[in-house]
Each structure stands twice: as structure tokens, then as C-alpha cells.
Amino acid sequence: MEKKIIYSGIQPTGLVTLGNYIGALQNWLKFQDDENYQCIYSIADLHSLTVRQVPAEFRNRALSFFAQYLACGLDPQKNIMYFQSHVHEHAELTWILNCITYIGEASRMTQFKEKSQKHPDNINMGLMDYPVLMAADILLYNTALVPVGVDQKQHLEIARDLAIRFNNAYSPTFTVPEPLISKVGAKIMSLQNPTAKMSKSDTNANATVSILDSEDDIMRKFKKAVTDSDNEIRFGEDKPGVSNLITIYASCKSISIDDAVKELQGLSYASLKEAVGASVAELLAPIKSRYNDFMNDKEQLLAIAKNGQEQASYIARKTLRKVYKKVGLVQL
Ligand code: AQP
């Protein structure tokens, strides 16, 4: 039986957050031992260029993100892991897809609108093209499933639309991908503003937890987490702060929301925050020491990335050749 392809990535901006870990990485780990799937994970470095970067910092951060993938337990023997910029077919397929993407649909994207507001001095073409590059990432590998947080659902819909549009205009070429969004933890909220997503580019250090934060920092941030004025531990829309803490606890312990509420019932808010902080610190503790080992061996990191690039390029080349032929470009 042919393996189903799972594809995802994270852009190397800011810090890998607890939100990225729970919404994306934790799900990725579940598939690597399942023989029904071939998983492909990229460092989406080209996507990061839609916001201005300091080159030397950016290069280090991209490597650090790759080391964090490995430190989280992603095994390069079981998954294809590489840097997006190392496989030039991503940019090439983006061009072809650009030519079937309507300006209207790209400019309607929530992320484009939000980022345009956030960086009014740099509303560049790449920002609007972000979802098309993401569609190219996904479609190059005949991806069946894309494990993402709920914030990426809209972009995945564009990828599906483009696959269907291309298949109808030429002939069946691309697999139409499905999102894979977990029931618990698809949107971890900011610890300081629980109605906003925990975001890696948040400037308030107390709002986000990095997966490399020390135990002390984690406990301190949870101690300061915003809750509400009553003292009831209940999951519900009217209690965003407490619900976020319950979700984080359930995700760290791999239990349901109901079970988490049962376990946390009766605690004061101070004890609730301590219990949730401790569950996060326990989950993240092993990642840090493995991360340091990977970062201290850059040669090994690059060798893993090279190997991933070769495997990814092989698949990407085949798809792009097919696409170029279908759209009528001259073949040598
Ligand atoms: N808070 C979150 N809860 C659950 N899942 C999340 N993801 C991101 N935030 C949460 C998922 O992580 C993957 C990588 O997303 P990304 O590279 O777009 O990073 P980001 O954290 O979403 O970036 P920000 O915060 O918007 O900052 P910028 O863009 O400035 O770096 C995706 O699967 C995402 O769903």
C-alpha cells in the first residue's frame, strides 16, 4: 500500500512556542512510527522573508529551529526534514500557482490583513503570496494530510482550491490535501491576553512560553497568567484564561478536557497556575538538553539537512516536471 504523505512546517521567526508545540509538533510526533504515513517537515525559511530579517540572526535562528525539531524527538531516519530554501522547486511551483490565483482571494486572507496592519511600512508582494507558497509546499509532495493549528485553516483552503483549479484546468495532477487539526490544543492562547493566539512574534515575553524556557521562567510566566475574577475551574467561552490553562494541561498530560477539569477541580487559581506550569515544565524538560547537543554539532545538523534536501528534491522534481509539461512548457 502506498504511504499517505503528511506535510507541515514552521517559519523560523521569533521562538518555537508552546503553541507551536501543542498545535503542530506534538501531532507530528504521533505519525513518525506509523507505517501508513511518510512525513515531510520543512523549516519554512522563505516564508519568513515576508517580514524583514537581520541576515546573521535569521541564519542562526533557522538552524536553531531545525535543532528544536530534532530535540522535540522528530527522527530524521523516519521523517524527511529539510529547509524550504534548499529545494528550489518550491519557488518554481509558486510561480505556476500564482498564475492561477486571483488577487481577490489572496488579499482576503486574514493573516495578510493582520500582517499588513502590523507592518504598514512593508506590505510586500511576498506577504500576499504567503498562502500560494504554502500551497506549493504542500502540493509538491502529493500531500494527503496537513497537521496545523486552526489559524492555518484558511490557508489550507486556498491550497485545496488551487489543487482543484489546476486539476480541472489541465488534468488530475495534485492530491487535494485535508487539514488535520487536533480537537484539543488547536489554538493555544496568549497567557497575557487569552482572547488572542499565543504568537511567536509577541513582544510581551510573559505572553508566550518558548519550548526552551527554563523551569523557573515557565513557572513565573504561568504564575502571572491572566485568569478572571471568580474562582471557578470550568471550561467555557466566558472563561478564556482558565479554559486556556485547562487546554494546556490536557495537552501536556495527553488527556481529555473533561479529565483535566476533574483533575484540577477544587484548586485555587494560584494552585491551578502552578499545576499547569509544572505540567509544561515536565513536558519540555528533556527537549532542552537534547537541543544543546544538536546545536553544539553544526556539522551533524547540516548533514541531516542535506540528506533531507536530497530526499525532498527527488519528490519535488518529479512533481514539477509533470506540472511544467501539463502547462505546456517546452521539455528538453
Ligand atoms: N497558538 C497556537 N496554537 C496552536 N497552534 C499554533 N500554531 C501557531 N501558533 C499556534 C501552529 O504552529 C505551526 C507553525 O506556525 P507559524 O510558523 O505560522 O507560526 P506562528 O506561531 O503562527 O507565527 P506567528 O505567531 O503568527 O508569528 P510570525 O508569523 O510573526 O512568525 C502552524 O501549524 C500553526 O497553525
Residues whose N, C-alpha, C, O or C-beta is under 5 A from the ligand:
A	BS01	AQP	G9 I10 Q11 T13 G19 N20 G23 A24 P147 V148 G149 V150 D151 Q152 G185 A186 K187 I188 M189 K197 M198 S199 K200 S201
